[in-house]
């Protein structure tokens, strides 16, 4: 099971201080796809969206077997490096197992920069040793959600706004524009479920002001009069008369927090996505008649 944070750090630290194995002839004993070179203390298994088949009986490595989902010219998504010699029995990387049960591999996923360790039982393939970074699969799940930018309800394109008057900004919530949205994706034998929801919206008001709101905003109603928005507002201090078409041009950028889990791997994580919507606001001075 892929360990994170302190467990990962401890496992790698314990493993990497071991004395290096003797050099193999030709500069190492790496096997796998082209571009995956051997090292003095590791035996490496590389894969391109493949299922890596560890050797049974604790041998020194095996070539990754193709899952038929990527071209031969692409770079490996994740590299599995068998720790040789293995970490000591008390190391967290063993996850309660022993060398008789299998081997410990370091996992390095170049696509996302994630590094961890995984225990692979003897003869076990597939989910126990994924050849594609689960976070990459999570991003595919997010792609299938078809997330869009905020649905800006205010300011309205047809609205007329007055200098110095409070403006209330808010968005209309939907699954695709605000969340939560969930989807599952599978690739290279790895199944991941991801859930996305908006954490904050950054409003660029077009007059040089940035307003960040941690919610969708509160809809304005006439009984609020000239009150300020309780959670997402702005006040234009000058007319848009000198702007193209007499309008301020702004954007609302939503930051989505995505949490994902790969239950079969005991793995999970979090990353962010952004989606943006443009808006305009016609702002003018109040005309006083004598």
N, C-alpha and C positions, 0 to 999 in steps of 0.2 A: 504494500500500500504506500502510495507516495506521501512522504512526510513533508510538512511545511515548517516555516518559522524556526523556533528553537530546536525542534526535533531534527529538522533538516541540517541546520547549522552544526549541531552536535554530531550528527552522524557523519557529515562530510569532514568535519574537523578531525574526528577520531580516525576516519579512514585515511585521510590524506597525510597524516603524520607517520604512517607505516613506512618501513624501509622499502625503497623501490626494488622491483624484481630485476634480475639480470637482463642486460640488453639482448634482444634477439638479433640474429643475423639480418642484415638488410634494413636496420633501423626500426624494428618494432614488429609486433605480431598482430597488427590490426587486420580485420576481415570485414567484408560487407561491400557497400556500394563505393564507386570511385570517389575519391576526395576524403575518405575517412581513413586517416593514417593511424598507425599503431603508436604506442607510447611505451615507456620503460616500465611502468608499474600497472598498466591497464591493458585489458583486451577489449577492443571496441566492436560494437555491432551498430552499423548505420542502417537507416531505412528511409525510403521516400514514401510516405503514406502506406506503410506496409505493416505486416504483423511480424515482429521479430521472434524467431523460434530459438530460445536458449537451448544449449546442449543438455541432454539428459545425463545424469550421473555426475554433474559438476565439471564438465570439460572446459576447454579454454575458448569457446566462442563458436558461433555459427553464423552463416550468412543470413541476412534478412530475407524472408520469403515474400514475394510480391502479392499484394491484394488486388492488383489490376486496376488501381485508381489513379495512377500518376505516370508521367512519361519518364523515360530512362534518363533524360537530360536534366531533370530538376534536382535541386539541392535537397539533402535530407531535412525533414522537419524536426525530428528528434534523434539524438544519438545516445545509444545505450552503451555504457562503459562498465564492463565487469570489473569489480575491484579485486585485484590479484597482486599481492595476497589479500585475503578478505579482512574486513574489520574484526576487532576482537569480539568475543562472544557477548560481552556486556554492552556493546554498542547498540544504540537505539535503532539503527538501520535494520537489524534482524527482526524487529517487530515480534519478539518472543520466539522466533524460530532458531534453528541451528544450521551449521553448514551441511549437515546430513539432509536437511530438507530442501535446500536449494542454494541460490547465490544472490548476492547483493550487487545491484547495478546503480551507477550514477546516471541520471537522466539530464541531458542538456538539450533544451529546445531553442534552437536559434531564432525561430520566427518570433517568439515572444520574450526571449531572454530568461525563461524560467529554468531553474536548476533544482534538482531534488534527488532523492534516492528511492529505490524501489526494490523490494524483495521479490525474487522470481522463483517459484517452486521448480524443482527438477522436472523437466519435460513439459512445463506449462508454457503456453503461448497465448496469443490473443490479448484479452483485457488485462491480464496480469503483467504484460509488458507492452503497452501501447507504443506504436511506432509513429503516431501523430500526436502533437501536443493537444491535450484536452481543451486548452484555451482557444486554439484555432477552431476546433469543432464548435465551441461555445459561440464564437463570432459568426460561424455559419448559421447557427440557430437564430442569432439576432438578425442576420440578413433576411431570414425567412419571415420575420415579424413585420417587415415593411414599415419600420418606424418613420414618422414624418416630423416636420417642424411644428412648433406650437400653433394652434388654431387661435389666432389673435382676435379677440372679441372687442377689445378696446386698447388703443385708439382705433376708431372705425375710419375706413377710407372716405366714407360719405359724411363724416362728422365735421363740425366746425368748432374749433377750440379757441379759447381766449387767453391772451397773455396774463400771467399772474394768477389764474384760476387753477385750483388743484385738478390734476388729471388722475383718474383711476385706471390702472392697467389690469387686465385680466385675460385669461385664456379659457376657451371651452375645452373641457376634458373629454378625451376619448381613449380607447385602448391603444390606438396607433400613434396618438399625438401626446399622450401624457402617461399612459400605463395604469396599472401594471399589465405587462404583456409577457406571455410565456411561450416557449417553443422548445422542441427537442430535435437534436440532429445526431446523426451517426456517420462516422467515417473511420476507415482503418481499424474497425473493430472496437472503436470507442464511442460510447453513447453519452451525450451530455444534455442536461436540461438547464435552460437559462431563463431568468426572469429579469425584466427591465422595467424601470419606472423613473420618472423625472425627479431629480433631486433639487434642481434650481433652474431658474430662467434668468438669463442676463439680457437686460434691455438696453440697447444702444439707442438713445432717444433722437439721435441725429443732430443735436445741438452741442455735442461734446460731452454730454452727461451719460454716465453708465449707472443703471440701477439694477441690483441683483435681488431677486425675490425668491424666497425659499418655498413658495407655494404657488397655486394657480392665480392668486389675486382674488379680490372680493368685487363682485359686480356692483356697479353704482345704481342707486335708486334716488328718485327726486326728493324723497324726504331727508336725504343726507345733506342737502343744500350745498354749502361751500366747505364742508368738512374734508379733511385729508383722508386718503385711503388708509385703512388700518394696517395694511400689509404690503401694498405694492402701488406706489404712486410717484408722481413727478409734477413739477410746476415749470412750464416754459416761461422764461423771463424776457424773451424778445420775440418779435413777430417773425414769421417765415416769409415775409414779403420779398426778401432778397434771395430766397432759395428757388431752385428750379420749380416752376409750376406753383410757387407759393406754398410749398409743402416741405416739412422736414422728412427726410428719408431715414428710417431706422430699421433695426433688426431685433428680433427676439430669438435668442439662442438657448435651447434647452440642453442641459447636461443630464444624460441618463446614467443611472447607476445600474450595472448589470451584475447580478450574482449568478454563479453557475455551479453545478455539482455533477460529478461523474461517480455515481454510487458504486459501480463495480470496481472502481479504482480507489475508492476512499479519498477522492480528490475533490477540490473545489477552489473557487477564487472569486475575484471581483475585478471589474474594469469599467471604464466609462466610455460613453459614446456621446456625440453632439449632433443636434439637428437644428436647422435655422429657418426662420420665416421673415420675409421683409414686410414692412408696413410703411405707411405715410401718414402724416398728421398736418392738417391745414390749421395754422395758428395765426390769429390776427389780433389787432387792437380793437377795443370797444369804441365804437363811434358815438360820441355824445352830441346830441342836437341842442342848439340854443333856442 
